[in-house]
Amino acid sequence: MGPGIAMLYLSLLVGLPVAAVVSQSAHHSFWATITASHTVSVLEFTIGVALAAAAVDAVTGVALAWVLVRDDFPGKRVVNALIDLPFALPTIVAGLVLLSLYGPASPLGIDVAGTRVAVLFALLFVTLPFVTRAVQPVLLTLERDVEDAAACLGAKPWTVFRRIILPAIMPATLTGASLAFARALGEFGSVVLISGNLPHTEIASQVIFQDVENGAPQSAAAIGVVLLAMALVVFLLIAVLTRRTASRHG
Amino acid sequence: MARYALRYGVLGYLALLLVLPVGMVGYRTFQHGASPVWHALSNHDATQALKLSLLITVIAVPINVVFGVFTGWLLARRKMPLPWLVNALINLPFAMSPVVVGLAVFVLYSRTGWIGTYLFAHGIPVLFTWKAMTIATIFVSLPFVVREVVPVLEEIGTEQEQAAAVLGASPLQAFFRVTLPAIRWAVVYGTILTVARSLGEYGAVNIVSSNIVGQSLTLPLYVNNRVGQLDPTAAYSAGLLLAVISLLILTGMTAFSGRRNTQQLETGAPK
């Protein structure tokens, strides 16, 4: 009986609404909506800026994980805890926070509000923890003796990193970056305040939101299904990556 | 040399992206002293938003905790039919844009939706009320507890539960006196994450809310509304309140994630 109840609950709460969106999008205007030049340019920017955020995260995330595992300095534990702040902070507050430092009244004199850079800043803020949290545990379990051996044989620090550490942390980095990419694809709350609602900074979730407000749920559903499909592909990719890592270690 | 460059490079990045912006909100909030802040937070619209956020959280969190422990236990201990489908449905809320979640609830409960048609015919409006906002919140925060509980249940194994059963404990007794105490920190950690998401959700609740100030705004919606109405003091005050709550949540997360790990070390069977 238990499994039946759980299945029923999940189907009603998650399955049914998702099926409703898919059914809503299955309208004769589906292709017309997603191939319209406006939708295409929005999707191009959404994917592009999400990829850019994931790429920056891959580099900064590995650097952060490295500093947190291999380096030691006063206040390291506080820094380690701070990494999770973007997960705890409501997305609209993340937007407000960025607006106060990088908006029109910026005390640093950097005003990026209403530009595409602002969207990238917001995405970097909310996706900060993914790569670091994926790489950290792998770095912790890495055996130091191989690195020492390489160093003894004359390898420079950079060579040790590139030939020994990087291959070991690559799957975790890719998993973290994929999670960041998936999150960035659908991000909404942190972007709305700082992007200034301008045509060139629009991302897919904002278009979906406006379509609903303007009484066009079919068009919103069509773009929503595209986002959903992309997220599913990313998660399948992550599943394959995790399985490959597991089989390599097992 | 390289080591210091990396350390301060990383710390500088964190400062510019995370610490300075959050500190700036604190500064902006109290720029004109504490009394405008008190005024901004104690007026009717702000207290209504806080109350609605709390109401939604108080309903969504217990539902997700009970469901999460129950389903986690089923997944780890019982044979679920179609486990891949169950896992897919549980993880789906993490893969979906919050706006698409809101849209899904909107479509299902709208006047022409599969459930909405029936509800409107019987005079029970759900869309654009706190009920739809609660449903959307339950949806987005569904996976947290399950995902914390399943790995711990798998790691602690069934030996103690079997011992309890041999000693004559009913399945219910074994669950409440053996299993639940063993996974309690995972449950607490998952609950903290669920609270954080429920209080802070923006995109999903925005779509299904009627967005009337003083009536149907949650605290995050109120922040956005005040920015739009060029009322920075109110926006920053409400934003800072949410930020302080998340800092408390973060402290809890750090404390309990430590507990959770030690517990896994104590009880976890080495591979």
HADDOCK unambig.tbl for C-alpha pairs under 7 A between the chains (distance, minus, plus):
assign (segid A and resid 3 and name CA) (segid B and resid 74 and name CA) 6.77 0.50 0.50
assign (segid A and resid 3 and name CA) (segid B and resid 80 and name CA) 5.91 0.50 0.50
assign (segid A and resid 6 and name CA) (segid B and resid 71 and name CA) 6.25 0.50 0.50
assign (segid A and resid 10 and name CA) (segid B and resid 89 and name CA) 6.71 0.50 0.50
assign (segid A and resid 13 and name CA) (segid B and resid 139 and name CA) 6.68 0.50 0.50
assign (segid A and resid 14 and name CA) (segid B and resid 89 and name CA) 6.49 0.50 0.50
assign (segid A and resid 14 and name CA) (segid B and resid 139 and name CA) 6.68 0.50 0.50
assign (segid A and resid 15 and name CA) (segid B and resid 89 and name CA) 6.79 0.50 0.50
assign (segid A and resid 17 and name CA) (segid B and resid 104 and name CA) 4.75 0.50 0.50
assign (segid A and resid 17 and name CA) (segid B and resid 105 and name CA) 5.66 0.50 0.50
assign (segid A and resid 17 and name CA) (segid B and resid 108 and name CA) 5.63 0.50 0.50
assign (segid A and resid 18 and name CA) (segid B and resid 104 and name CA) 5.72 0.50 0.50
assign (segid A and resid 20 and name CA) (segid B and resid 104 and name CA) 6.45 0.50 0.50
assign (segid A and resid 20 and name CA) (segid B and resid 107 and name CA) 6.35 0.50 0.50
assign (segid A and resid 20 and name CA) (segid B and resid 108 and name CA) 5.84 0.50 0.50
assign (segid A and resid 21 and name CA) (segid B and resid 104 and name CA) 5.26 0.50 0.50
assign (segid A and resid 21 and name CA) (segid B and resid 107 and name CA) 6.43 0.50 0.50
assign (segid A and resid 63 and name CA) (segid B and resid 10 and name CA) 6.76 0.50 0.50
assign (segid A and resid 64 and name CA) (segid B and resid 10 and name CA) 6.01 0.50 0.50
assign (segid A and resid 67 and name CA) (segid B and resid 7 and name CA) 6.02 0.50 0.50
assign (segid A and resid 81 and name CA) (segid B and resid 254 and name CA) 6.37 0.50 0.50
assign (segid A and resid 85 and name CA) (segid B and resid 250 and name CA) 6.60 0.50 0.50
assign (segid A and resid 88 and name CA) (segid B and resid 196 and name CA) 5.92 0.50 0.50
assign (segid A and resid 88 and name CA) (segid B and resid 246 and name CA) 5.21 0.50 0.50
assign (segid A and resid 88 and name CA) (segid B and resid 249 and name CA) 6.83 0.50 0.50
assign (segid A and resid 88 and name CA) (segid B and resid 250 and name CA) 6.24 0.50 0.50
assign (segid A and resid 89 and name CA) (segid B and resid 243 and name CA) 6.08 0.50 0.50
assign (segid A and resid 89 and name CA) (segid B and resid 246 and name CA) 5.36 0.50 0.50
assign (segid A and resid 90 and name CA) (segid B and resid 200 and name CA) 4.20 0.50 0.50
assign (segid A and resid 90 and name CA) (segid B and resid 201 and name CA) 6.49 0.50 0.50
assign (segid A and resid 91 and name CA) (segid B and resid 200 and name CA) 6.94 0.50 0.50
assign (segid A and resid 91 and name CA) (segid B and resid 202 and name CA) 6.96 0.50 0.50
assign (segid A and resid 92 and name CA) (segid B and resid 202 and name CA) 6.66 0.50 0.50
assign (segid A and resid 92 and name CA) (segid B and resid 220 and name CA) 6.12 0.50 0.50
assign (segid A and resid 93 and name CA) (segid B and resid 239 and name CA) 5.50 0.50 0.50
assign (segid A and resid 97 and name CA) (segid B and resid 21 and name CA) 5.13 0.50 0.50
assign (segid A and resid 97 and name CA) (segid B and resid 22 and name CA) 5.50 0.50 0.50
assign (segid A and resid 97 and name CA) (segid B and resid 25 and name CA) 5.77 0.50 0.50
assign (segid A and resid 98 and name CA) (segid B and resid 21 and name CA) 5.67 0.50 0.50
assign (segid A and resid 100 and name CA) (segid B and resid 21 and name CA) 6.71 0.50 0.50
assign (segid A and resid 100 and name CA) (segid B and resid 24 and name CA) 6.40 0.50 0.50
assign (segid A and resid 100 and name CA) (segid B and resid 25 and name CA) 6.39 0.50 0.50
assign (segid A and resid 101 and name CA) (segid B and resid 21 and name CA) 5.33 0.50 0.50
assign (segid A and resid 101 and name CA) (segid B and resid 24 and name CA) 6.46 0.50 0.50
assign (segid A and resid 125 and name CA) (segid B and resid 17 and name CA) 6.39 0.50 0.50
assign (segid A and resid 182 and name CA) (segid B and resid 95 and name CA) 6.88 0.50 0.50
assign (segid A and resid 186 and name CA) (segid B and resid 96 and name CA) 6.85 0.50 0.50
assign (segid A and resid 186 and name CA) (segid B and resid 97 and name CA) 4.08 0.50 0.50
assign (segid A and resid 187 and name CA) (segid B and resid 97 and name CA) 6.27 0.50 0.50
assign (segid A and resid 188 and name CA) (segid B and resid 203 and name CA) 6.21 0.50 0.50
assign (segid A and resid 189 and name CA) (segid B and resid 202 and name CA) 5.92 0.50 0.50
assign (segid A and resid 189 and name CA) (segid B and resid 203 and name CA) 5.86 0.50 0.50
assign (segid A and resid 205 and name CA) (segid B and resid 99 and name CA) 6.04 0.50 0.50
assign (segid A and resid 209 and name CA) (segid B and resid 99 and name CA) 6.61 0.50 0.50
assign (segid A and resid 209 and name CA) (segid B and resid 207 and name CA) 6.93 0.50 0.50
assign (segid A and resid 224 and name CA) (segid B and resid 100 and name CA) 5.64 0.50 0.50
assign (segid A and resid 228 and name CA) (segid B and resid 96 and name CA) 6.12 0.50 0.50
assign (segid A and resid 231 and name CA) (segid B and resid 95 and name CA) 5.77 0.50 0.50
